[in-house]
Each structure stands twice: as C-alpha cells, then as structure tokens.
Amino acid sequence: MVDWSLAERIADTVAGGGDAPRAEPLPGDLAAMAERSREAVVAYARLRPATPIPSLEAVGRATWARANLITMRTTLAPMLDRLDASGPVRGPFGAPLRAAGGTLVAAEIGGLVGLMSRRVLGQYELALLDVTAPARLLLVAPNLTAAAAEMKAEPEELLSWVVIHEVTHAIQFTGVPWLREYLGGLLAELLSSVDLKIDPAALLRLPKREDLTGLWDAVREGGLVTAVAGPERRAVLDRVQATMALVEGHAEHVMDAAGAPLLPSLPSLRAALDRRRRERPPLAKLLERLLGLDLKMRQYEVGKRFCDAVVARGGIDALNRAWASPDQLPSLAELDDPAGWMRRTHVRLITKSTG
C-alpha cells in the first residue's frame, strides 16, 4: 500500500540535503567519547549494560531519515498488511483510490521523518518490534554543527553531552532486561487495535464544520497522535507515553548528573538547549503540535522533572525502583506526583521482600 520509495524521496526533500559522500567530521575521538560516557553513566546511574553498546556513527540527515524509514516500515508492516481490500473501496475505482491512499500515507510519513531529521541531534535507533535488527547510535553531524553555532556552544562539549544522553538510552535498553519487550508489547498492542480502511467518501468530500471543530479540540489536548487514537486505545497510549517520559526524563537527568564532572560548560549548555527547544519558529511549533511531535518535548520536561524530584528525595537508588519491573513504572498521573509514586513503590518493595 505505502510507496516507501516515495516516502524516502519526500523525506530527502524536506530534510534539505545534509548528506555528502561522507558524513562531515565531528570533533574529538568518537570511540573514546563513547567509552568515557559509558563509564560515567554506569557509575552514576548504577545500571550496567548486558551487551556491548553500539559504536557511534556520524551521519547526515538523509541517512538518519532512511534508517528511521526502515524501522517504520517494519513496525507498520503488520498493520498495513491488515488493510481490508474487500472493504469500502470496491469496483473499478478501488485500485486507484487505494493507490491514492497509499500515496497520502507515504507523503505524510516522508514529510514527518524529513521534518524530524532537521532537528534531531542524536538517536539510539532501536526497532522495538524486530529483535533481529541491530541497534545503532546515530549522531546527525550537520545538525550538531548548526546547533553548536546556534547555542554558542563549544562543539566538542555539546557533542560529548549529546553522546552521554544517547549512551544512557543504550544502557537503559541493554541494562533493564524487560524494557524492550515491554515497550514492544505495548506498541504491538496499540498497532493491532488500529483498523485501517480507506473510505472513498471521506477522500472525496470536504469536512464539515463540526468535524474540524471536534478534531481541533482533540489536537489542542494532545496532537493528532492522541486525537486519532480513540478512547479504546487511550489507556495503552497513556502507558506508552508514561514509559517514554520516564525513559527520556531519565536520560535528561543522567546527562546532567553524569556530565557535570566532565563538562565545564554544562550549566550554559543546559540553558541553551532548553532555550533551543522553546524558541522554535511559529510554523514549526504549529506543525509539531498537529503531528504530535510536541509530545516528545513534554516527555523531556515532565520526565526530567519527575526524575530530578525523586533523586532529590531519595537518591538514584530510589529512581532505580522504576526499572525493577513494569508495575513499578510511574503512571502519567504519578509523573506529576513523584512523592506519591515513591510511597507506592516503597510499599510494594517492602511487601515483596517480606512476603
């Protein structure tokens, strides 16, 4: 259904290039930087990777986009395969309408990935639903160079800081044995409940005023991601968002705490990065809101605030209760009530240890 070659071409166009025959060089020794970051994260976070973490790769925007399109293709394949060919698209115009729907989906996916490729600095790229696919640690070289200039940061310090963040993600997913399977299970459950059908009437008619009003109200609450989820899938989506907020917030907390002894300019780096996230052009903010990308920004903020508060009250060992088992994870409500989460998990740990 989806024309993935079209999605790739659109992603390349939206990304605006950024791939030379070789990725532009980044400052410093990446292998040494990765090892230094691994040691610092393990020492502070008290999580130990069960397998070696991937090597750092400096890539351009197009390479980053293609890597993510491959992951999206394997992730979405089961859902797209369930597209009901005998559904509402029938008759002599069925095939053209299905092709039109596939083109629209390809354009949306390609545009989304292309837009993201212009902002992301680094990524621990992991296919949650394909355990055979190797994880990668990607550094988007042109974006890091541009961000260092924009933030008035020393390039090697910014790079080192980003590496700590991404290495933390690698250690989370290799040091917490159930995390990948748990998140993959939630994602599979979410995708299995999505029933894709192409409605030719919906493709051909203009939306009514009440349709637009209802959609906008839902978007204001949480973007199109939550607007199209529906109430029956909202509980699963809430668990995904709560878990990802912890994963991102933990990495944000660790990159500051583990990076402090290594990076003299860390306070100014943190201020500049927070400012960069806030001060996006109005059009970019609107697009991120419509596409649900601002959920990622809220995950950084809410998750980091939760982790900072828990560590301030009970140290890193208190925060590490969250990695003990899925039922120890904070809910969306508990992310705003770290003291309540600490009371709940403390009681459970005592019960388990004495029962």
N, C-alpha and C positions, 0 to 999 in steps of 0.2 A: 504493500500500500504506500508506504513512505518512500519517496525518491531521496535516498540518502546522499547520492552524488549531488543533487540539487541543494540539499541542506549544507553540504560541505562548501559548495561554491558561494552560497549566501553567507555562511559564517566567515569565509575568507574575505568577502567584500566588506562586511560590517566590521570585521577586525581591522581593516585598513592596512593589510600587509603585516610587516613585522617579522617576516621570515627571510633572512638572507640564506645563501647556500650553507653557511654555518651560522649557528646562533652567535650573536655578538658576545664577546668575552665579558665575564663578570669578575670583579676584583677578588683577589685572595685565592687560597687553595681550598677548593670545594670539599675535597675528601677530608682534609684536616678540620675544616669548619664543621662538617657533619659529625665527625668523631668527637670534637670538643662539645658540640651541642648535645650529643647522645649522653656523654658523661655527666654534663651539667643537669640535664633533665632527669636522668636516673637518680642522681644524688639528691635532687630536691624533691621530685615527685614520688620517689620510692616505688616506682613501677619499673619492672625490668622486662625488656623485650624477649620473647621466647625464641625468636628467629632474628637473623641479621636484618637491619633496616635497609631499604633500597639506597643505591647511590644517587647523589644529587645530579639532576640533568638541567642544564641551561637550555631553554627552548625559546622559540619565537611564538607570537600569538597564534599563527596558523597551526603550528604543531600542537600547541595546547588545545586548540579548538578541535582538531582531528582526534586527539586522544580522548577527549570528552564525548565526541560524537560516537566513537566506537563503544564506549561504555554505555551511552544512552541507547544505542541500537540493541545491544544485548539485554539491557534492562527492560526495554519496552517491547521486545520481541514477543513474549508470551501474550501480552495484552493485545498487540496489533494482530497476532495470529487468530485471535478470537473474533475478529471483526465479522459480523454476520453477513455473509454475502447474499443470503436469501432474505435479508431484512427489507427495509423500506425502499432500497434502491433496486428497482427491477426494470425489466423491459429494455427497449433498445437504447435508452439513455443511461442505463445503470452503470455501464463501464466508464463512460465519460464523467459521470458525477463522482464515481469512486476515485477516478484519477484526479479530479479537481480537489476532492477532499484530501487525497494524499499530498498534492502539491501544497495545499494550505498548511498541512501539518509540517511538511518539510521546511516551508518558509518560516513558520513560527519557531521550530527547533533551531534552524540555522541562524535566524536573527537573534535568538536568545543567547546561544553559545557565542556568537560573534560579539555581542554586546558585553558579555562577561569577560571575554578574552582581552578586552581593552582595559580592564580594571584589576584583574586578579594578579597578585604578586607571586604567590607560590601556592602549591597544592600537593597534598598527599592524595594521589589519584588511586582510588580503590573501587573495584567493581563488586558491590555487595552481593549481587546475585550470581556471580561467576567466580567460584573459588579457585578455578584453574588460571584465571588471569592474574599475572603478577602485578603487585602494587608498584607505583612509581612516585618519586619525589621530584616534582617539576618546579623550576624557577623560571618565570616569564621574564626573560632578560630585558626586552625593551621597556616593559612596564616598571621594572625595578630601577632602570636608569632614569626614566621620566619621573618616577616618584621621588627619587633621591634629590633631583633638581627642584621639584615642586615643594618638597618638605624642607629644603635647605639642609639636608642631612648628609653626613659623610657616607659615601656609597657602601663601603665595606661594613660599616657598623649597621646600616639598615639591612644589608644582605644577611649579616650574621643573626640579626634579630628575627628576620623572617624565617631563616633556617631553623632557629630554635622552635618557632611555632609549628612548622611542618614536621619536624622531627618528633615533637610532642605527640602529634596525631599518629605518626608511625608507631610510637611506643604505646599509645593507648590501644591501638588495634592489634598489636602483637603481644602486649603485656596483660591485657584483660581478655582471657580466653573465650568468653561468651559474647563479647561485644559485637563482633562482625556478624555472627549468626543471628543474634537478637535483632539488630537493625535490619539485616537482610530479610528476616522473617516478617517484620513489620512492613517493610516495603513490598514484599511479595503479597502479603495480605491486602494491602492498600490497592495494589495494581490488579489483583484478582477480582476485586469488587467493582472495578470500573468496566462498564458495559459500553463499548464503542459502537455507535451506529451512525450512519450518515443519513440525515433527513433532507431529501431534496427540497421540501417546502421551506425548511429553515435556511437552506442555502440561497433560495431564490427570493424570499420575502424580506422586506425591511422590518427591523424590530419595532415593536410597539413602544409607546412612551413608558408604559408600566414595566415592560421588560428591561428597559435601560435604567429606570429608577431602581428596580429591585437589584439589578446587577451592581449598580454603583454603590448602593448601601452595603452590599456584601463586600465589595472591593475595599471600601473605606474601613471595614472591620479587619480585613486580613489579606487583601490582594486576591487576584484571580485563583491562586492556588487553593485557598480555603473556600472561595466563592463557588467553585465548581465541585468541591469535594462532596457536598451533600451531608445531611445530618447523620446518615447511616455510617459514613466513613470518618466523621469528625473525631470520634474517640481514638481511632487508630492514628489519625493525623496528629492529634494532640500528643500522643505518646512519642511519635517520631520527632515532633518539634521540641518536646521537653528533653528528649535524649540528645538531640543535636545541639540544643542550647547548652547542655552540660559539657558535651564534647568540645564545642567551640569556646565556651567560657573557661573551661579548664586549661585549654591551650593558651588563651589570652593571659590567664593568671600565671601560668608556668613561664611563659616567655618573658614576663616582667620579673618574676621572682628568681628564676634561674639565670636570666640575662643580666641582672643587676651587678654581680661581681665582674662580669666580662665586658660590659659596655658602659663606658664613662658617660655617654650622652643619652642614656636610656630615658631619663625624665623628659627631655626635649623630644626624643623620638616618639614617646607615647603621646605627648601633647600634639605633635604634628600629625601622627596617624589618626588620632581621634578627630582632629580638625579636617583632615582629608576626607574621612568618611561622612562628616556632617556637611561639608561645603561642596556638594555636587551641584552641577547646573540644574535649574528647574526642570528642564526637559528630561534629564537623566533621572531625577527624583520621580517624575511622573511615570516614566517607563518602568522603573524599578518597582513602584507601587502597583502598577497594573499587572506586572508579571509576577509579583510576589517576591522579588529579589530583596526587598527591604526587610523581609522576614529574617534573612541572613544577618543583616545589620543588628536587628533586635536580638538575635541569638547571641551575637558577640556581647552586647551590652548587658542583657539580662543574665546570661550565663556567667559572665565575669563578675558582675555584682554579687551573684549568689556565691561563687567560689571565694571571692575576697572576704565576704562576710563569714563564711564557715571557717576559713583558715584563721581569721582574726579571733574567732571564738574558741576554736578547738585545735588549731594547727592542721598540718597537712594530713595527719592520720585521720582526723575527723572527716575531711573531704574524701579520703580514700574509701570510706564506707560505701560511697556511691558505686564503687567498682566491685563490691563484694558479690552482688547478684542483681538481676533485673528488678527484683522487688525493692531493692534499696535505692533505685533511681528516684530523683525528685520528680514530682508531677509539675505540670505547668503552674498550678497554684502554689506549690511549695517553693518554686524558684523565687517567688516574691515573699516567702516566709522561711528563710533559712533556719531560724530558731525552731520553728515547728518541724521542719524536716529533721533537724538534729535530735529533737525529742523522740520522734517516731523511730528513727533508725537506731538510736541508742537503746530503746526499749526492746526492739527486735533482736539486736545483737545480744543483749543480756538474756532474753528468752531462749535464743538458740544455744547459747553457751551453757546454760544451766538445765536445759530441757533434755 
